[in-house]
Amino acid sequence: MSETKSLADMAVETLAAVKDMDKGLENENAERHTVRALKQTAELLISGVLLQTRELAYAAEDLRKLHRELEK
């Protein structure tokens, strides 16, 4: 039976994988530009999603506060 990973575990594994994308890559490697571009794209995607999800968390927090105020 497979174990479901937590969101935190998936995040840590993903960040580690992205960090290692260019590990050991030398200037002599023909694929270096493509690999570095892929890594940069992955980092941009992750940072964008993190910012968006944080905004959702803020919105949820504000909504809960507003709802509590309306209940008074």
Short mmCIF file of the C-alpha atoms (twelve columns), coordinates in Angstrom:
data_MODEL
# 
_entry.id   MODEL 
# 
loop_
_atom_site.group_PDB 
_atom_site.id 
_atom_site.type_symbol 
_atom_site.label_atom_id 
_atom_site.label_alt_id 
_atom_site.label_comp_id 
_atom_site.label_asym_id 
_atom_site.label_seq_id 
_atom_site.Cartn_x 
_atom_site.Cartn_y 
_atom_site.Cartn_z 
_atom_site.pdbx_PDB_model_num 
ATOM 1  C CA . MET A 1  0.000   0.000  0.000   1 
ATOM 2  C CA . SER A 2  1.413   3.359  -0.966  1 
ATOM 3  C CA . GLU A 3  1.668   6.114  1.574   1 
ATOM 4  C CA . THR A 4  0.230   9.520  0.741   1 
ATOM 5  C CA . LYS A 5  2.846   12.212 1.122   1 
ATOM 6  C CA . SER A 6  2.052   15.403 2.934   1 
ATOM 7  C CA . LEU A 7  2.109   18.711 1.120   1 
ATOM 8  C CA . ALA A 8  5.210   19.656 3.113   1 
ATOM 9  C CA . ASP A 9  6.998   16.460 2.052   1 
ATOM 10 C CA . MET A 10 6.111   17.046 -1.598  1 
ATOM 11 C CA . ALA A 11 7.311   20.649 -1.369  1 
ATOM 12 C CA . VAL A 12 10.643  19.674 0.184   1 
ATOM 13 C CA . GLU A 13 11.224  16.924 -2.392  1 
ATOM 14 C CA . THR A 14 10.316  19.239 -5.259  1 
ATOM 15 C CA . LEU A 15 12.537  22.064 -4.036  1 
ATOM 16 C CA . ALA A 16 15.430  19.634 -3.589  1 
ATOM 17 C CA . ALA A 17 14.897  18.231 -7.094  1 
ATOM 18 C CA . VAL A 18 14.882  21.710 -8.615  1 
ATOM 19 C CA . LYS A 19 17.982  22.675 -6.649  1 
ATOM 20 C CA . ASP A 20 19.789  19.626 -8.037  1 
ATOM 21 C CA . MET A 21 18.705  20.108 -11.669 1 
ATOM 22 C CA . ASP A 22 22.051  21.610 -12.627 1 
ATOM 23 C CA . LYS A 23 24.151  19.723 -10.090 1 
ATOM 24 C CA . GLY A 24 27.497  18.778 -11.596 1 
ATOM 25 C CA . LEU A 25 26.757  20.681 -14.775 1 
ATOM 26 C CA . GLU A 26 29.921  22.144 -16.243 1 
ATOM 27 C CA . ASN A 27 30.421  24.849 -18.873 1 
ATOM 28 C CA . GLU A 28 31.638  22.112 -21.197 1 
ATOM 29 C CA . ASN A 29 28.275  20.315 -21.115 1 
ATOM 30 C CA . ALA A 30 26.372  21.033 -24.317 1 
ATOM 31 C CA . GLU A 31 23.019  20.841 -22.535 1 
ATOM 32 C CA . ARG A 32 23.931  23.432 -19.884 1 
ATOM 33 C CA . HIS A 33 21.880  26.285 -21.354 1 
ATOM 34 C CA . THR A 34 18.752  24.175 -21.693 1 
ATOM 35 C CA . VAL A 35 19.082  22.681 -18.215 1 
ATOM 36 C CA . ARG A 36 19.679  26.087 -16.648 1 
ATOM 37 C CA . ALA A 37 16.684  27.511 -18.521 1 
ATOM 38 C CA . LEU A 38 14.539  24.617 -17.293 1 
ATOM 39 C CA . LYS A 39 15.702  25.240 -13.734 1 
ATOM 40 C CA . GLN A 40 14.976  28.947 -14.010 1 
ATOM 41 C CA . THR A 41 11.505  28.212 -15.362 1 
ATOM 42 C CA . ALA A 42 10.837  25.744 -12.550 1 
ATOM 43 C CA . GLU A 43 11.932  28.320 -9.962  1 
ATOM 44 C CA . LEU A 44 9.713   30.995 -11.516 1 
ATOM 45 C CA . LEU A 45 6.732   28.643 -11.543 1 
ATOM 46 C CA . ILE A 46 7.244   27.652 -7.920  1 
ATOM 47 C CA . SER A 47 7.677   31.233 -6.727  1 
ATOM 48 C CA . GLY A 48 4.595   32.347 -8.664  1 
ATOM 49 C CA . VAL A 49 2.450   29.583 -7.242  1 
ATOM 50 C CA . LEU A 50 3.725   30.293 -3.730  1 
ATOM 51 C CA . LEU A 51 2.794   33.958 -4.064  1 
ATOM 52 C CA . GLN A 52 -0.654  33.121 -5.428  1 
ATOM 53 C CA . THR A 53 -1.414  30.578 -2.738  1 
ATOM 54 C CA . ARG A 54 -0.271  32.971 -0.036  1 
ATOM 55 C CA . GLU A 55 -2.688  35.554 -1.412  1 
ATOM 56 C CA . LEU A 56 -5.461  32.942 -1.213  1 
ATOM 57 C CA . ALA A 57 -4.545  32.268 2.405   1 
ATOM 58 C CA . TYR A 58 -4.715  36.011 3.144   1 
ATOM 59 C CA . ALA A 59 -8.096  36.216 1.410   1 
ATOM 60 C CA . ALA A 60 -9.413  33.300 3.461   1 
ATOM 61 C CA . GLU A 61 -8.185  34.933 6.653   1 
ATOM 62 C CA . ASP A 62 -9.844  38.232 5.732   1 
ATOM 63 C CA . LEU A 63 -13.082 36.449 4.843   1 
ATOM 64 C CA . ARG A 64 -13.146 34.671 8.185   1 
ATOM 65 C CA . LYS A 65 -12.570 37.957 10.041  1 
ATOM 66 C CA . LEU A 66 -15.344 39.644 8.066   1 
ATOM 67 C CA . HIS A 67 -17.715 36.765 8.750   1 
ATOM 68 C CA . ARG A 68 -16.989 36.919 12.503  1 
ATOM 69 C CA . GLU A 69 -17.632 40.682 12.467  1 
ATOM 70 C CA . LEU A 70 -20.938 40.193 10.648  1 
ATOM 71 C CA . GLU A 71 -22.034 37.601 13.182  1 
ATOM 72 C CA . LYS A 72 -21.700 40.142 16.018  1 
# 
